[in-house]
Amino acid sequence: MVPAFVLRPQRNTEVYDLYLQGLYFSNKSSEEDLRRALSFFQRAVEKDPTFARAWTGISKAWYFLADVYVKPLDAYPASKEAALKAIALDEKDAEAHCYLSEAKRVLDWDLAGADAELKRALELDPNSAPAHFFSGLLLLFHGELKDGLQFILEAEKLDPVSPITSYVATAAYLANDRIDDALIEGQRTLQLDPNYFYLDSALAAAYREKQNFSEAIALYTKAQEATHLPSSGLAITYARMGRPTEAQNIRAQLLQAKEKRYISAPLIAAVSVALGDKEEAFRELERAYAEHSGVLQWIAFLPEFRALRSDARFPHLLRRIGASRDTILAITETTLSETADPNAQNHFTLKVGVKPRPGTQNGHVVRISVSFYDLTKDNKMKPTNAQVSYNWLTAARDWTDATPKFLAATYVRPKNQLPLAGGRRYGGFVVCVYFDGQLQDSRANPLLQPC
């Protein structure tokens, strides 16, 4: 009897080789290398669309391109789509659940949904380094700094050659004010990859916190050369040294670069904080919110943003992006649409979605306030004098059910309505959500007076 040997088709060997090459480049930090990784993974799935790990690789590549090199609203949907394909092929792919978690975190500001995906990833693979890594980040976003650091360090034990894990561990040490440990960890990152500068240099930030400005400047300059991007960290360092003109010059370079390529708004905001320009910082953070920047939730723990914590707008922003555990209700959607109405000068409908936290109990008062504003000829915002009405789109409104509830607010200015002196036109809206009289969340477009 001749024994039977199962021969692996040559195509599979080629596919796996493409996957391994993609995996190698996906652990680098430059745009060129990450796009190279994406190309290898895409070639792998072209040859074998059923190869789940290659789809996970595509999701990973898009995730790391997001925010740093590609607009979040371009990259995260692509990452999510690839993660879902990987999970459809292999539901037990723990890493794919991690990137789906990140898509939920950023696209929906849904940290609870992100946490559920990460719990599933850890259930599937208790030794998954990515699952520990992203779980650690989620804890940091919630202000649980010690626990977040421990998860990151556990990820490092599981994958000791990962530059990004070491890089984030450096940032986590700084968040915990363990500067000497951050210096050691940052040096370890450069030992793993001397050219690893993702956004900027975490080791340089540690040197800056240690008041070793010369070392910080040297590393930030090297990062600037590697990324071909003005270094926000260098600008912050100059500001700390009492050299505001040089810091302002770098901020101007970042704003100029923004006209030609994607620049993450929190980078510019961090420079503005260092320069004491809170208003500009919050303008950039609002831009980050509108762009669904995945970096935005990092403001919850990065030392660069501590100066904003005393401002009432800061905890309010954290609530809006899900980086606060003290909210029971969150706004999930504010979509304004215009209706063609022959009897109206203007006819707008604002769709508002509100989601309760899981475990919310009955017996409480939920209030949703929607206010429309008009813009007068002298460019002043005034409460509208148009006709406003409200209608629930969700028939059953059980607030113990953690699914979003939807309300429609309608703004109509009839053609036969005489405008007040000075004339009026639609200007914007403010939505405020309260639970037992306590403000939970709000939205405003444009940036009007908060609730």
Legacy VTK file of the C-alpha trace (Angstrom):
# vtk DataFile Version 3.0
C-alpha trace
ASCII
DATASET POLYDATA
POINTS 451 float
0.000 0.000 0.000
1.415 3.374 -0.976
1.076 5.988 1.760
-0.868 9.083 0.762
0.836 12.447 1.119
-1.182 15.657 1.175
0.755 18.106 -0.949
0.297 21.810 -0.289
-0.405 23.573 -3.587
2.349 25.895 -4.744
-0.171 28.737 -4.715
-0.600 28.354 -0.958
3.136 28.558 -0.396
3.284 31.714 -2.476
0.313 33.189 -0.626
1.871 32.478 2.749
5.152 34.004 1.618
3.304 37.180 0.586
1.594 37.199 3.975
4.903 36.882 5.852
6.410 39.749 3.864
3.364 41.856 4.667
3.690 40.939 8.334
7.317 42.083 8.366
6.568 45.509 6.913
3.418 45.954 9.023
5.639 46.203 12.114
7.486 49.224 10.691
6.472 52.839 11.212
6.964 54.649 7.891
4.154 55.225 5.409
6.210 53.558 2.685
6.652 50.373 4.727
3.014 50.246 5.856
1.787 50.672 2.291
4.228 47.968 1.250
2.679 45.718 3.901
-0.787 46.527 2.588
0.288 45.639 -0.943
1.673 42.241 0.118
-1.480 41.403 2.076
-3.704 42.476 -0.830
-1.726 40.324 -3.267
-2.168 37.403 -0.879
-5.972 37.700 -0.797
-6.097 38.192 -4.556
-4.502 34.764 -4.895
-6.496 33.219 -2.038
-9.577 35.209 -0.931
-10.244 32.617 1.797
-6.974 33.327 3.646
-8.330 34.947 6.824
-4.957 35.965 8.255
-4.173 38.025 5.161
-7.459 39.893 5.607
-6.433 40.541 9.209
-3.141 41.864 7.849
-5.002 44.281 5.581
-7.009 45.462 8.576
-3.802 45.938 10.564
-2.086 47.910 7.793
-5.029 50.279 7.407
-5.201 50.689 11.184
-1.595 51.839 11.423
-1.903 54.049 8.341
-4.897 55.763 9.956
-4.383 59.096 11.732
-0.672 59.238 10.990
-0.713 59.068 7.181
-4.337 58.656 6.055
-7.542 60.436 7.049
-9.338 58.397 9.728
-12.623 58.331 7.833
-10.794 56.817 4.856
-8.660 54.310 6.751
-10.847 52.987 9.573
-13.753 51.881 7.329
-11.237 49.971 5.190
-9.743 48.415 8.321
-13.206 47.485 9.594
-14.226 45.921 6.278
-11.114 43.736 6.199
-11.547 42.720 9.855
-15.142 41.664 9.201
-14.019 39.580 6.213
-11.370 37.909 8.367
-13.915 37.142 11.095
-16.411 35.814 8.536
-13.728 33.373 7.376
-12.429 32.577 10.857
-14.469 33.822 13.806
-11.711 32.641 16.148
-9.148 35.092 14.752
-8.499 37.080 17.948
-6.426 39.777 16.248
-9.188 40.530 13.733
-11.526 41.213 16.660
-8.950 43.727 17.940
-9.061 45.808 14.753
-12.846 45.596 14.663
-12.720 46.894 18.235
-10.630 49.858 17.121
-13.049 50.652 14.302
-15.925 50.750 16.805
-13.873 52.935 19.142
-13.064 55.502 16.477
-15.947 55.477 14.003
-18.701 55.279 16.628
-16.875 56.544 19.749
-18.186 53.252 21.130
-15.722 52.217 23.815
-18.228 49.777 25.307
-18.523 48.003 21.959
-14.750 48.095 21.593
-14.364 46.543 25.024
-16.775 43.723 24.107
-14.703 42.871 21.022
-11.508 42.829 23.079
-13.079 40.582 25.692
-14.024 38.224 22.874
-10.444 38.354 21.565
-9.044 37.453 24.996
-11.610 34.687 25.343
-10.479 33.241 22.003
-6.781 33.632 22.786
-5.761 34.489 26.369
-2.171 34.877 25.122
-2.980 37.324 22.350
-0.481 40.195 22.473
-2.690 42.515 20.354
-5.690 41.848 22.629
-3.654 42.808 25.705
-2.188 45.817 23.890
-5.538 47.279 22.829
-7.160 46.406 26.172
-4.397 48.405 27.835
-5.063 51.382 25.580
-8.769 51.230 26.376
-8.011 51.353 30.098
-5.693 54.331 29.559
-8.461 56.144 27.675
-10.698 55.646 30.721
-8.032 57.061 33.036
-7.165 53.691 34.572
-3.470 54.389 34.190
-1.922 51.659 36.336
-4.101 48.872 34.952
-3.586 50.156 31.421
0.178 50.084 31.854
0.039 46.521 33.213
-1.887 45.301 30.169
0.617 46.987 27.840
3.521 45.375 29.710
1.777 41.990 29.505
1.471 42.491 25.739
5.191 43.215 25.685
5.930 39.931 27.470
3.817 38.081 24.912
5.487 39.846 21.965
8.842 41.225 23.165
10.024 42.284 19.692
7.085 44.598 18.898
8.298 48.208 18.503
4.787 49.681 18.736
4.143 47.925 22.053
7.389 49.264 23.485
6.591 52.704 22.050
3.172 52.806 23.745
4.628 51.384 26.969
6.900 54.451 27.053
3.852 56.719 26.754
2.040 54.705 29.448
4.987 55.083 31.838
4.901 58.854 31.238
1.163 58.906 31.945
1.955 57.249 35.285
4.752 59.802 35.953
7.371 57.038 35.898
9.840 59.035 33.849
12.936 56.920 34.519
11.068 53.777 33.446
9.885 55.645 30.354
13.497 56.475 29.475
14.525 52.828 29.781
11.552 51.652 27.726
12.075 54.309 25.076
15.696 53.247 24.658
14.473 49.672 24.282
12.193 50.780 21.417
15.166 52.175 19.532
17.105 48.969 20.156
14.279 47.063 18.486
14.158 49.511 15.570
16.477 52.571 15.503
14.180 54.222 12.945
10.872 53.631 14.693
9.167 57.033 14.861
5.389 56.658 14.777
3.930 60.179 14.832
6.942 61.300 16.887
9.509 60.036 19.400
8.168 58.772 22.736
11.722 58.596 24.086
12.218 62.265 23.241
9.081 63.070 25.246
10.592 61.205 28.199
13.812 63.221 27.899
11.737 66.404 27.803
9.849 65.438 30.979
13.252 64.761 32.572
14.296 68.303 31.559
17.035 66.834 29.349
16.190 69.165 26.504
19.315 68.617 24.406
18.635 64.875 24.093
14.960 65.572 23.381
15.809 68.043 20.612
18.299 65.624 19.035
15.737 62.801 18.925
12.883 64.993 17.728
15.113 66.317 14.958
15.894 62.738 13.915
12.183 61.896 13.982
11.440 64.958 11.872
13.935 63.800 9.250
12.506 60.261 9.256
8.830 61.241 9.028
9.256 64.302 6.757
6.813 66.020 9.103
7.319 69.038 11.384
7.697 67.652 14.905
5.006 68.745 17.332
7.135 67.288 20.131
9.994 69.572 19.156
7.644 72.559 19.249
6.437 71.567 22.724
10.048 71.234 23.862
10.883 74.720 22.606
7.811 76.098 24.400
8.898 74.420 27.648
12.357 75.965 27.205
10.917 79.459 26.907
11.494 79.670 23.155
7.936 80.397 21.962
8.924 81.872 18.597
10.508 78.594 17.484
7.491 76.674 18.778
5.124 78.978 16.897
7.163 78.528 13.719
6.751 74.747 13.910
3.024 75.112 14.553
2.812 77.314 11.467
4.677 74.629 9.486
2.190 72.000 10.680
-0.744 74.180 9.658
0.866 74.749 6.272
1.569 71.029 5.827
-2.094 70.343 6.639
-3.044 71.975 3.348
-1.184 69.279 1.396
-1.485 66.109 3.497
-3.344 64.771 6.485
-2.037 66.109 9.784
-3.574 64.748 12.967
-5.314 67.636 14.732
-4.270 66.586 18.275
-0.627 67.149 17.254
-1.355 70.804 16.557
-3.555 71.039 19.645
-0.712 69.773 21.842
1.568 72.553 20.577
-1.142 75.131 21.259
-1.509 73.817 24.827
2.241 74.199 25.359
2.029 77.776 24.065
-0.846 78.541 26.441
-3.305 79.002 23.580
-6.284 77.046 24.923
-8.773 78.433 22.424
-6.708 77.254 19.462
-6.153 73.917 21.205
-9.884 73.326 21.587
-10.512 74.384 17.982
-8.080 71.696 16.839
-9.604 69.136 19.204
-13.025 69.891 17.750
-11.534 69.310 14.297
-10.176 65.998 15.573
-13.665 65.124 16.789
-15.226 65.973 13.416
-12.570 63.928 11.604
-12.952 60.971 14.010
-9.284 61.066 14.891
-8.210 57.842 16.569
-5.592 59.867 18.437
-8.204 62.079 20.100
-8.928 59.725 23.005
-5.215 59.791 23.890
-5.754 63.273 25.352
-7.336 61.508 28.339
-3.905 60.397 29.580
-1.113 62.181 27.702
0.794 64.634 29.947
0.821 67.187 27.111
-2.902 67.831 27.710
-2.937 68.071 31.504
-3.132 71.861 31.344
-6.624 71.539 29.815
-8.102 69.410 32.596
-9.255 72.402 34.642
-11.252 73.720 31.675
-14.914 72.622 31.722
-14.718 71.857 28.010
-12.172 69.092 28.582
-14.288 66.591 30.593
-17.191 67.491 28.330
-15.121 66.443 25.294
-14.051 63.235 27.033
-17.712 62.362 27.566
-18.494 62.980 23.906
-15.761 60.601 22.724
-16.596 57.912 25.255
-13.398 58.379 27.258
-15.226 58.930 30.525
-16.944 56.317 32.664
-19.276 58.783 34.383
-21.867 59.113 31.609
-25.077 57.117 31.393
-26.323 58.520 28.076
-24.317 59.334 24.952
-25.270 61.015 21.684
-24.518 58.660 18.806
-25.714 60.770 15.891
-26.676 64.305 14.867
-27.438 64.262 11.138
-28.902 67.377 9.503
-30.732 66.999 6.183
-32.617 69.505 4.030
-36.034 68.755 2.533
-37.254 70.303 -0.718
-40.405 72.128 0.365
-42.211 74.507 -2.047
-43.953 76.179 0.880
-40.824 76.899 2.898
-37.798 79.111 2.652
-35.914 76.487 4.684
-36.920 73.007 5.832
-34.335 71.064 7.845
-34.599 67.837 9.828
-32.095 66.960 12.524
-31.885 63.258 13.393
-30.593 62.735 16.933
-29.509 59.358 18.281
-29.074 58.743 22.020
-27.683 55.524 23.492
-27.980 54.481 27.163
-25.186 52.705 28.974
-25.729 48.952 29.458
-27.297 48.268 32.841
-29.288 51.518 32.968
-32.310 51.131 35.244
-35.866 52.469 34.984
-37.210 55.159 37.291
-35.066 58.035 35.987
-35.805 61.144 33.924
-34.220 61.476 30.476
-34.435 64.906 28.842
-33.250 65.709 25.326
-33.052 69.402 24.468
-32.737 70.479 20.815
-32.313 74.196 20.101
-32.053 75.778 16.661
-30.351 79.110 16.006
-30.541 81.703 13.250
-27.756 83.806 11.825
-28.641 87.480 11.469
-27.275 89.847 8.852
-24.776 91.199 11.371
-23.455 87.610 11.835
-24.884 87.108 15.305
-26.437 83.849 16.448
-29.951 84.202 17.856
-32.487 81.591 18.997
-34.639 80.812 15.973
-38.062 82.276 15.324
-38.796 79.550 12.755
-41.334 76.777 13.341
-39.804 73.887 15.296
-41.355 70.484 15.964
-40.196 67.175 17.413
-41.056 63.570 16.641
-39.769 60.284 18.023
-38.517 57.922 15.327
-38.127 55.086 17.832
-41.514 53.721 18.840
-40.419 51.839 21.965
-38.199 53.916 24.227
-37.024 51.514 26.897
-33.922 53.170 28.367
-32.863 49.893 29.980
-32.262 48.666 26.411
-28.741 49.739 25.369
-29.654 50.363 21.726
-29.811 53.941 20.359
-33.111 55.827 20.428
-33.804 58.335 17.648
-35.558 61.702 17.672
-36.275 64.008 14.718
-36.283 67.772 15.255
-37.675 69.829 12.372
-36.884 73.456 11.494
-39.263 75.114 9.014
-39.305 78.752 7.911
-42.461 79.237 5.771
-42.265 81.441 2.721
-45.039 83.628 4.088
-43.197 84.286 7.371
-41.885 87.811 7.475
-38.278 87.903 8.663
-37.465 90.050 11.651
-35.559 93.276 11.161
-32.090 92.487 9.914
-33.180 89.241 8.248
-32.504 85.725 9.457
-31.338 82.434 8.030
-30.599 79.027 9.520
-27.473 79.178 11.675
-27.015 75.964 13.633
-28.173 73.716 16.446
-27.347 72.619 19.976
-28.380 69.217 21.360
-28.138 68.506 25.099
-28.964 65.224 26.836
-29.693 65.052 30.574
-30.168 62.146 32.986
-31.947 63.102 36.212
-31.008 66.706 35.512
-27.301 65.982 34.975
-25.775 66.842 31.601
-24.546 63.671 29.901
-23.584 64.725 26.386
-24.040 67.513 23.859
-23.429 68.441 20.246
-23.298 71.818 18.556
-22.835 72.815 14.931
-21.203 75.220 14.484
-19.407 75.660 17.805
-22.144 77.415 19.763
-22.370 78.031 23.484
-22.310 74.629 25.250
-25.219 73.393 27.372
LINES 1 452
451 0 1 2 3 4 5 6 7 8 9 10 11 12 13 14 15 16 17 18 19 20 21 22 23 24 25 26 27 28 29 30 31 32 33 34 35 36 37 38 39 40 41 42 43 44 45 46 47 48 49 50 51 52 53 54 55 56 57 58 59 60 61 62 63 64 65 66 67 68 69 70 71 72 73 74 75 76 77 78 79 80 81 82 83 84 85 86 87 88 89 90 91 92 93 94 95 96 97 98 99 100 101 102 103 104 105 106 107 108 109 110 111 112 113 114 115 116 117 118 119 120 121 122 123 124 125 126 127 128 129 130 131 132 133 134 135 136 137 138 139 140 141 142 143 144 145 146 147 148 149 150 151 152 153 154 155 156 157 158 159 160 161 162 163 164 165 166 167 168 169 170 171 172 173 174 175 176 177 178 179 180 181 182 183 184 185 186 187 188 189 190 191 192 193 194 195 196 197 198 199 200 201 202 203 204 205 206 207 208 209 210 211 212 213 214 215 216 217 218 219 220 221 222 223 224 225 226 227 228 229 230 231 232 233 234 235 236 237 238 239 240 241 242 243 244 245 246 247 248 249 250 251 252 253 254 255 256 257 258 259 260 261 262 263 264 265 266 267 268 269 270 271 272 273 274 275 276 277 278 279 280 281 282 283 284 285 286 287 288 289 290 291 292 293 294 295 296 297 298 299 300 301 302 303 304 305 306 307 308 309 310 311 312 313 314 315 316 317 318 319 320 321 322 323 324 325 326 327 328 329 330 331 332 333 334 335 336 337 338 339 340 341 342 343 344 345 346 347 348 349 350 351 352 353 354 355 356 357 358 359 360 361 362 363 364 365 366 367 368 369 370 371 372 373 374 375 376 377 378 379 380 381 382 383 384 385 386 387 388 389 390 391 392 393 394 395 396 397 398 399 400 401 402 403 404 405 406 407 408 409 410 411 412 413 414 415 416 417 418 419 420 421 422 423 424 425 426 427 428 429 430 431 432 433 434 435 436 437 438 439 440 441 442 443 444 445 446 447 448 449 450
